[in-house]
Amino acid sequence: MIKYNYFIDIIKFLSVFPILIRHMFYDFITKTQKGNESILNIANHLGNGAFCVDIFFVISGFLLFESYKKNTDLSVFDFVKKRLLRLAPLYILSLTFVYIFNLNYFDTKFIHFNDYIYQIFFAQSTGLNVPGDMFNPYAWYVCVLFWCSVFLYLLFRAFDRKKLELFLFIMAFVFYTIISQHNIVSAHREIYYSLINGGILRALAGMSIGVIISNCNLKKENNSNLFSFVFFSLCEIILFVVLYSKIFYYHQENYMLLLINFVVLFILLIKQKGILSCLFNKLKFKDKYGYSIYLFQWGIYLFLNKMGYFSSVFFTDNLFLGVFLAVVICCFCGIIAVKFINILLKYSQKLYVLLCGGGFDNEKAS
């Protein structure tokens, strides 16, 4: 079993920003700056930013099985409760923010209360034939993450580790084969074979790989000589640079190569045989806000777009500064949201103790 790996938090935090920038360009800037060839060219080179979602899925699967190995007696009910305490508060707050904003700034026909309830119950991108996916289109990730986590936890309890690893390998191979034949980036909007949503397949495939890595019980290895340290340091640095440079350069046909690149890098970072993994872990950085920043981007972009920010002269003349400021606003709102939820959970716990004489696990929003 592996001790806390700070590099995971660094990878997660870094991977949020390509998604923020890609969504900003694809869903807002290109629509407000129509005919601007330079902006269209930039947007076309940001397509692989969507791959960062697959990074999140692999890491989530890895952490899920690491947590299971520490407490194999945790019941399914208790597991679901912990996942809800982890995912739901910020998720519901972000949906509420978007809902209230739309009521005040848009035609009320744009969004209905039924859509709000539909998303609160993690129904988006599950394949259910109900409206509302565009209420917060980026929230699909949280919905499939929750349901796939529950499904995988049931598998953990049903199979021994060898059978589990074989089953997950086959599932990952089949699911990646299916979605790679389509547009992986928009898989969560598609229903394959009139049966299952592509987002579910994408999540299960990525999380399965993460579980398989965790099941290998990789451990930190000390370098026996200088040559070994230099060799693995070069491998880590090259894979890291190639991964994030390709994320900002669009080649859809290289999507699976990006996945292989990340998996190899992830394994090397776990084994900590190079300078990059050692440096990341010495930084002891913990990602408290990446999840919140991801959730609130849609609401913030809607607000900025309504204020005319993306079509303003300032934004057009100072594109990179304008994008940077929009990302900073997302970060600021994400941080405020985490602090608000943690305060809310803290006082909710005190109120529960006061009224019932008991307590509950305070699962922080980060």
N, C-alpha and C positions, 0 to 999 in steps of 0.2 A: 504494500500500500504506500502511496506517495504522499509526502508531506506537502504543505501548501506551496503551490507554484505561482509565484508572482508574475511570471511571464504570461500566464493565461490572461490575467487582468489587463496587461499591457496590450496584448494582441486584440482582446475584445474592445478595448477603448479606442485603439487606433482604427479598428475596422468600422466603427460607427461613422466616421467622417466621410469616407468615400460614398456611403449610402446617403448621407445628408446632402452631399453635393450633387450626386446623381439625381435624386428626387427633385431637388431644387431646379435643376436644368430641365429635366424631362417633363415635369408636371407644371412648371410655372414660367421659367425664363423663356423657353422656346415658344410658349404660347403668347407671351406678352411682347416678345421681340421678333415677331414673325418677319421673315425676309432677311434677317440678319445672318448672313452666311458664316461669319466668324463664330457666332454663338452656336449655330447648328453644327459646325465642325467640332467645337469643343464638346458639345453634347454627345456627338457620335463616338467620341473617344472615352466616354465615361460609362459605357455599357457594362463592363465587368465589375463596376462597383456593386452590382447586385450579388456578385459572388460572395461578398462579405456575409450575407445572410447564411450561406452554406457553412462558412467558418463558424458562425454562431451555433449552428445545428451540431456540427462535429464536437465543438467544445461542450455544448450542453449534454450530449450523450456521454462524453467522457466524465464530466462532473457528476452526472446522474448515477453512473455505475460506481464511481468512487465513493459517493455518499451511501449507496446501497451496501457496499462491502463493509462500511463502518457500522452499519446497523441493519442487519438482515432480518431482524425480528419486527421491524416497523410494519404495522398493518397497512393495507391498502387505503383504508379510511384515513388513518393518520398521515399517510403520504399525500393524499389528495388535499387534506387540510393544510399541510405545510406548503404545497405548491400554490394553493389559492392565496395564502397569506403572503407568499413571495411575489406572485404575479398580479393579483387582482387589485390591490389598493391603487397603485400608480396607473394601472390600465384603466380602471373605472374613472379615476380623476381626469385622465387625458380625454376619455370619451365625453365626460361631462363638460369639460372645457370646450370641446368642439361643438357639442350640442347647444350649449348656451350661446356661444358665439354665432352660430348659424341662425338661431332664433332672433337675435338682435340685428344682424347685418345682412341677412339674405331673406329671400322669399320663403315663407314657412313651408311651401311645397317642396323645397329643396331637401328637407329632412323630416321624417316623422318619428314620433315617440316609439313606435314599434321597431324601427331600425335601431334605435338606441338600446332598447331591451334585448333585441336580437344579438347585438354585439357584446353586451355585458355578459351574456351566457356563453361566450367563446364559440359562437356558431359560424363566424366568418371563415370562408375557405374550407369548410368541412364537407361540402358537397350537398348540403341541404338546399333545396330549391326554394329559397326565400330571398327577398330583396335586401338591399342595404349594404352591399360590399363597399360602396363608395363613400359611406359615412366617414370612415377613417381607413382608407385603402392600405395603409402601412401596418395596421393592427393585425393583419392576417397572420403575421409571424408569431404573435403571442398566442393566438387561438390554436394554431396547429401545434405549437410547442407544448401547450398544456395537454391536449388530448393525446399526442404522441408520447409524452412523458408517462401518462397514466397507462397507456397500452404497453410500453416497454417495461414498466414496473411490474405489470402482471406477468410478462414473459420472464422476468428475473425470478419470480417466485414459482414459475411453472416448470422451468428447465434447469438442469445442471449446467455448469459453465461450458462444457465441451459442446453439448447440443445447442446451447444458446448461441455460442460463437458461430457454429455452422449455419444455424437458421438465420442469424442476422447478416452473415456474409452473403447468403443466397438472396435475401431480401434486398440488401443494398445493391447488389449486382443487377437484379431484375428491375428494380425501381429506377436506378440511374440509366439503365438501358432504355426504359420506356420514355423517361422525360428528356433524355438526350436526343431523341428522335423528333422532339418538338422544340418550342422556344422555352428553354429552362427559366429565363427571366420572368416570363408571364405564366409559369406553370400553375401558380395559385389561383389563376382566373379560369383554368380549364378543367373540364370533367372528362376523364379518360374512360373510354369504353362504356360510357353512360353509367359509370359505377362509382368512381372515386376521384376526389379532387387532386390536382397535380401538386398542390402545396403540401398535402398529407404525404404523398410519395416522396417529395423532396426532403421533408423533415425527417421521415423515418429512415431514408437512405443515409442522410448525413449523421443523424444520431446513432444509427447502427454502427457506422465506422468509428465514432467516438467510443461507443461501448466496447467494441473489439479491441481498440487501443488500450483501454483501461484494463480489459481482461488479460492482456499480455503481461500485466504486472511489471512494467518497465521501471527501472530504478536508476538513480543517479550513479554514474560510473566515474571513478577517478582515472585521469589520464596517466598512463604508465611512462610516457616520455613526451618530450617537446614536440616531436613530429606529429604525434597523435593529436595534441592540443591544437597545433597550427592547422592540420588537415580538417578537423571538425569545425574549427572556427571559420575557415574559408567556406565550408559547406553551408554553415548556418547563415553567414552573411550573404552569400550568393543567392541562396534560396529565398531569403527575406527580401532582398532587393528586387529580385526577379518577380516575386509574388506581388508586391505592392506597386511595382512599375507597370505590370501587366493589368492590374486592377484599374489603372487610369489610362489604359490603352485598349480599345475595344477590338477583340477578335473572338466572336462567338464560338468559332470552331475549336478554340483553345480552352473551353470551359472545363473539360475533364482533366486537361493537363494542369490547370490551376489547382484542381482538387488534389491531384497526386503531389504537386509541389507543396501544398499546404500540409498534407498528411506527413510527408517525409520531414518537413521542417518541424512540425509539431512533435514528432517522435524524437528528433535530435534535441529539441529544447527540453524535453522531459528527461533525457539521459544526461543533460548538462555537461557535455564534454567539450564545448567550445566557448569562446569568449562572449558571444552574444547572449547565450542562456545564462551564463554566470553574471553578466552585467544586468540583465533584466531582473534576476532574482535578488541581486544586491540593492536594487532601487527600492524594493519592497513597496511597490505601488499597488494600491487596491482600487479597483474600478467601482465607485459607488454611484456613478451617475450615468453611465453609458445607456442603460436600459431606459431610464427616464428621458434622456435626450432623444433617443430613437422614437419614443412614444409621442412626444410633444411636437415633433417637427411638423407634422401635418397641420396642427392647429396654428402654430406660429406662422407657417407659410401662407395659410389662408388669411390670417390677419394682415401680414405684410402686403399680400397681393391686393386685399381690399383697400388698404391705405395707398395703393398705387406705387409701392416701393420698387417693384420689379420693372415697372415701365417708366420710372422717373429718369430725368436727365442725369442726376448724380449716379444712378446705378449703371446707366448705359455708358457714361464716360469713364467710370471707375469700376469696371466689371469685377475684377478680382478683389478689390477692397469691399465692394458691395456684397459679394458672396461671403467673404470673411466675416463681415458684420452680421449677416443673417445667421451664419453658423454660431457666432458668439451669442446672439440672442437666444438661439435654441439651447445652447449650453447653460446660459443663465437661468432660463425658465425650467430646464431639467433639474438643476441644482436646487432651486426654490421648491419645486414639487417634491423632491426627495425629503428635504428638511420638513416640509409641511406634513407629509405622510408620517414621518418618524415621530413628530410631535403628537400627531393625532393618535397613533398607536400607543404611545407612551401614556397619554391621559386616558385612553380607552381602557388600558390595562389597570390603571389606578381606580377608575370608576368600577370596573368589574370586581376588583378586590374589595372595594368598599361595599358594594351591593351584595356580592355573593360569598365573600370571604375566601375566594380562590384566585387563581391566576391563569394566564395562558402564555404560551411561548410568544415572545415579541419578535416576530420575524421582520427584520428591518427592510425598508423599501429598496435599499441598494442591492 
